[in-house]
Amino acid sequence: MTDALASLGTPELLALAGALGWASGFRLYAVVFLVGMGGAAGWMELPAGLQVLQHPALLGASGFMLFVEFFADKIPVVDSLWDMVNSVVRIPAGAALAAGVFGADSGALALAAALLGGSLAATSQAAKSTTRAAINASPEPFSNIAMSLVEDGLVVGAVWLATNHPVAFGVLLLITVVLMWIVTWMLFKFLRVVFRRAQRFFSGPVKET
């Protein structure tokens, strides 16, 4: 990946920033660990603003959190609770990672990347949370595991595609974000109906006086 990343211009770097922000909404710790390990192992040459990710302490911390999240994300109900707790971290971290692609010296571009990364992290976080809430309405656990494994693959694929084929990634990302907005809205309406039905079920029939 080194040669591919070294030849990136501004559009390509924006694609990488978008990938880090978008993937952070799914798996923040996986993004931090994979990118940091890629830099430490020499698989890719990280921009100056991201080289801190390959520090051994950060690799250890992100690796441990990745291990915990890998299993927590595959347990029904626990996955939704995990998403709720980590939602306050994923969006600002996605913005910070995207800004780090350009570094502190590229003020305007770094700010634009931060806005892009934070917005994409919020989009994927919302899609993930609503999808998992809908899946948790089903009693069987296999759909949770399958969806979690799909998300694991999406994170790896997004980082790889953004660093090797940034233009193709940019097109796919635009399509994916639009689809995510549509799916999130539809699932939100579905969950609202389910919640109302659950409220009526647990409240029971109204007794006349």
C-alpha positions as CSV (number, residue, x, y, z in Angstrom):
1,M,0.0,0.0,0.0
2,T,3.0,2.3,0.5
3,D,3.3,3.3,-3.2
4,A,-0.4,3.8,-3.6
5,L,-0.6,6.0,-0.5
6,A,2.5,8.0,-1.3
7,S,1.0,9.1,-4.7
8,L,-2.3,10.3,-3.3
9,G,-3.4,13.8,-4.2
10,T,-6.0,15.9,-2.4
11,P,-9.0,14.0,-3.8
12,E,-7.5,10.7,-2.9
13,L,-6.6,11.9,0.6
14,L,-10.2,13.0,1.0
15,A,-11.3,9.5,0.0
16,L,-9.0,8.1,2.8
17,A,-10.4,10.6,5.2
18,G,-13.9,9.6,4.3
19,A,-13.1,5.9,4.7
20,L,-11.7,6.5,8.2
21,G,-14.6,8.6,9.3
22,W,-17.2,6.2,7.8
23,A,-15.7,3.0,9.1
24,S,-15.3,4.6,12.6
25,G,-19.1,4.7,12.9
26,F,-19.0,0.9,12.7
27,R,-15.8,-0.1,14.3
28,L,-13.7,2.7,15.7
29,Y,-11.2,0.5,17.5
30,A,-10.7,-1.7,14.5
31,V,-9.9,1.3,12.3
32,V,-7.4,2.7,14.8
33,F,-5.7,-0.7,15.3
34,L,-5.7,-1.7,11.6
35,V,-4.3,1.6,10.3
36,G,-1.8,1.8,13.2
37,M,-0.6,-1.8,12.6
38,G,-0.4,-1.1,8.9
39,G,1.9,1.8,9.5
40,A,4.0,0.0,12.2
41,A,4.4,-3.1,10.0
42,G,5.4,-1.0,6.9
43,W,2.3,-2.0,4.9
44,M,1.4,1.6,4.4
45,E,3.1,5.0,4.9
46,L,0.8,6.9,7.2
47,P,0.4,10.7,6.8
48,A,2.1,12.7,9.6
49,G,-1.1,13.3,11.4
50,L,-1.9,9.6,11.7
51,Q,1.6,8.3,12.7
52,V,0.6,8.4,16.3
53,L,-1.7,5.4,15.6
54,Q,1.4,3.2,15.3
55,H,2.7,4.0,18.8
56,P,2.9,0.7,20.8
57,A,0.7,2.1,23.6
58,L,-2.0,3.1,21.3
59,L,-1.8,-0.2,19.4
60,G,-2.1,-2.1,22.7
61,A,-5.1,0.0,23.8
62,S,-6.9,-0.2,20.5
63,G,-6.1,-3.9,20.2
64,F,-7.6,-4.6,23.6
65,M,-10.8,-2.6,22.8
66,L,-11.0,-4.3,19.4
67,F,-11.0,-7.7,21.2
68,V,-13.7,-6.7,23.6
69,E,-15.9,-5.1,20.8
70,F,-15.5,-8.1,18.5
71,F,-17.4,-10.3,21.0
72,A,-19.7,-7.7,22.6
73,D,-21.0,-6.7,19.1
74,K,-22.2,-10.2,18.4
75,I,-24.4,-10.6,21.5
76,P,-28.1,-9.6,21.1
77,V,-29.0,-6.5,23.2
78,V,-25.4,-6.2,24.4
79,D,-24.5,-4.9,20.9
80,S,-27.1,-2.1,21.2
81,L,-26.0,-1.2,24.6
82,W,-22.4,-1.1,23.4
83,D,-23.4,1.1,20.5
84,M,-25.1,3.5,22.8
85,V,-22.1,3.8,25.1
86,N,-19.6,4.2,22.2
87,S,-21.7,6.6,20.2
88,V,-20.2,9.5,22.1
89,V,-16.7,8.4,21.1
90,R,-17.1,7.2,17.5
91,I,-18.3,10.5,15.9
92,P,-15.6,12.9,17.3
93,A,-13.0,10.2,16.8
94,G,-14.0,9.7,13.2
95,A,-13.7,13.5,12.7
96,A,-10.2,13.5,14.4
97,L,-9.0,10.6,12.2
98,A,-10.2,12.2,9.0
99,A,-8.5,15.5,10.0
100,G,-5.3,13.6,10.8
101,V,-5.0,12.6,7.2
102,F,-4.1,16.2,6.3
103,G,-2.4,17.1,9.6
104,A,-2.4,20.3,11.6
105,D,-0.6,22.3,9.0
106,S,-3.4,22.0,6.4
107,G,-5.9,24.1,8.3
108,A,-8.8,24.4,5.8
109,L,-8.4,20.9,4.4
110,A,-8.1,19.4,7.9
111,L,-11.3,21.2,8.9
112,A,-13.1,20.0,5.8
113,A,-11.9,16.5,6.4
114,A,-13.1,16.7,10.0
115,L,-16.6,17.8,9.0
116,L,-16.6,15.0,6.4
117,G,-15.4,12.3,8.8
118,G,-17.7,13.3,11.6
119,S,-20.7,13.4,9.3
120,L,-19.9,10.0,7.8
121,A,-19.3,8.5,11.2
122,A,-22.6,9.8,12.4
123,T,-24.3,8.4,9.3
124,S,-22.8,4.9,9.7
125,Q,-23.4,5.0,13.5
126,A,-27.1,5.8,13.0
127,A,-27.5,3.1,10.4
128,K,-25.7,0.6,12.6
129,S,-27.8,1.4,15.7
130,T,-31.2,1.3,14.0
131,T,-30.3,-1.9,12.1
132,R,-29.2,-3.6,15.3
133,A,-32.3,-2.5,17.2
134,A,-34.5,-3.9,14.4
135,I,-32.5,-7.2,14.4
136,N,-32.8,-7.4,18.2
137,A,-36.6,-7.5,17.7
138,S,-36.0,-11.1,16.5
139,P,-35.3,-13.7,19.2
140,E,-32.6,-15.7,17.3
141,P,-29.0,-14.6,17.8
142,F,-27.6,-15.6,14.4
143,S,-28.6,-12.5,12.5
144,N,-26.6,-10.4,15.0
145,I,-23.5,-12.5,14.4
146,A,-24.0,-12.4,10.7
147,M,-24.5,-8.6,10.6
148,S,-21.5,-8.1,12.9
149,L,-19.2,-10.1,10.6
150,V,-20.4,-8.1,7.6
151,E,-19.5,-4.9,9.4
152,D,-16.0,-6.3,10.3
153,G,-15.5,-7.0,6.6
154,L,-16.8,-3.6,5.5
155,V,-14.2,-1.9,7.7
156,V,-11.3,-3.8,6.3
157,G,-12.6,-3.4,2.7
158,A,-13.2,0.3,3.1
159,V,-9.6,1.0,4.3
160,W,-8.1,-1.2,1.6
161,L,-10.2,0.2,-1.2
162,A,-9.7,3.8,-0.2
163,T,-5.9,3.4,-0.2
164,N,-5.7,1.3,-3.4
165,H,-8.6,2.5,-5.5
166,P,-9.7,5.9,-4.0
167,V,-11.9,7.0,-7.0
168,A,-13.9,3.7,-6.9
169,F,-14.2,4.0,-3.2
170,G,-15.5,7.6,-3.4
171,V,-18.3,6.5,-5.9
172,L,-19.2,3.5,-3.7
173,L,-19.2,5.7,-0.6
174,L,-21.6,8.2,-2.1
175,I,-24.0,5.5,-3.1
176,T,-23.7,3.7,0.3
177,V,-24.4,6.9,2.3
178,V,-27.6,7.6,0.3
179,L,-28.7,4.0,0.9
180,M,-27.9,4.3,4.6
181,W,-30.0,7.4,4.9
182,I,-33.0,5.6,3.3
183,V,-32.5,2.4,5.4
184,T,-32.1,4.4,8.6
185,W,-35.3,6.3,8.0
186,M,-37.3,3.2,7.1
187,L,-36.0,1.3,10.1
188,F,-36.7,4.3,12.4
189,K,-40.3,4.2,11.3
190,F,-40.5,0.5,11.8
191,L,-39.0,0.7,15.3
192,R,-41.4,3.5,16.2
193,V,-44.3,1.2,15.3
194,V,-42.8,-1.7,17.3
195,F,-42.3,0.5,20.3
196,R,-45.9,1.7,20.2
197,R,-47.2,-1.8,19.9
198,A,-45.1,-2.9,22.8
199,Q,-46.4,0.0,24.9
200,R,-50.0,-1.0,24.2
201,F,-49.2,-4.7,25.0
202,F,-47.6,-4.0,28.4
203,S,-50.1,-1.3,29.4
204,G,-53.0,-3.8,28.8
205,P,-56.6,-2.9,28.1
206,V,-57.9,0.3,29.6
207,K,-60.5,-0.5,32.3
208,E,-63.7,1.6,32.2
209,T,-64.8,3.2,35.5
